Amino acid sequence: MQRLGRISNVSPSGNAIVKAENPPKIGSEVADENLNVIGKVFDIIGPVSSPYAVIKPSVREPTKLVNKPVYLLLSKTKRSRRENE
């Protein structure tokens, strides 16, 4: 688990905005401090020196997460095609 940052606000379209401490990959799962998945990284915006992550939430009320820390769930290594044969 890697800290992503704090949710600063929720956009009018319902996406959560996080000032990224460590720039994530698009599609990475995002969790709260209790390891509950709250959504996925949808986009990275802003300057390279100070990026923001846009999270498409999978929770009903993302506004309740404002000012809460969020974390990146480190993806499990994907098996190669050969292992599945």
C-alpha positions in Angstrom: 0.0 0.0 0.0 1.3 3.4 -1.0 0.0 6.7 0.1 -1.6 8.7 -2.8 -2.6 11.9 -0.9 -5.7 13.5 0.5 -8.9 14.0 -1.4 -9.2 17.8 -1.8 -12.6 18.0 -3.4 -15.2 16.3 -5.5 -15.9 17.6 -9.0 -19.4 18.4 -10.3 -19.2 15.2 -12.3 -18.7 13.2 -9.1 -14.9 12.4 -9.5 -12.7 12.8 -6.5 -9.6 15.0 -6.9 -6.3 14.2 -5.0 -3.1 16.1 -5.0 -0.8 13.2 -5.8 2.2 12.7 -3.5 3.3 9.8 -5.8 1.9 9.9 -9.3 -0.1 6.8 -9.9 -0.8 4.8 -13.0 -4.2 5.2 -14.7 -6.4 2.3 -13.7 -4.8 1.8 -10.3 -7.2 0.9 -7.5 -7.5 3.5 -4.7 -8.5 2.6 -1.1 -9.3 4.4 2.2 -7.4 3.9 5.4 -9.4 0.8 6.2 -8.3 -0.8 2.8 -11.8 -0.5 1.4 -11.6 0.1 -2.3 -13.2 3.5 -3.1 -12.5 3.8 -6.8 -9.9 3.8 -9.6 -7.5 6.4 -11.0 -9.3 7.8 -14.0 -6.9 10.6 -15.1 -3.8 12.6 -14.1 -4.1 16.4 -14.5 -2.1 19.5 -13.8 1.6 20.2 -14.1 4.2 17.4 -14.0 5.8 19.0 -11.0 2.5 19.0 -9.0 0.1 16.4 -10.5 -3.5 15.7 -9.4 -5.1 12.3 -9.7 -8.8 12.1 -10.7 -10.5 9.2 -9.1 -13.7 7.7 -10.5 -15.4 6.6 -7.2 -17.1 3.3 -6.7 -18.7 4.5 -3.4 -22.1 6.2 -3.2 -21.1 9.4 -1.4 -17.6 10.5 -2.4 -18.1 13.9 -0.7 -17.7 12.1 2.7 -14.1 11.3 1.7 -13.0 14.9 1.3 -9.9 15.6 3.5 -9.3 11.9 4.1 -6.1 10.2 3.1 -6.3 7.6 0.3 -3.8 4.9 -0.7 -2.9 3.1 -3.9 -3.4 -0.7 -3.7 -0.3 -2.2 -5.3 -1.4 -4.5 -8.0 -0.6 -8.2 -7.8 1.8 -9.3 -10.4 0.0 -10.6 -13.5 0.8 -14.1 -14.6 2.5 -14.5 -17.8 0.7 -16.4 -20.6 3.2 -19.3 -20.4 2.3 -20.0 -16.8 -1.4 -20.4 -17.8 -0.6 -23.0 -20.5 
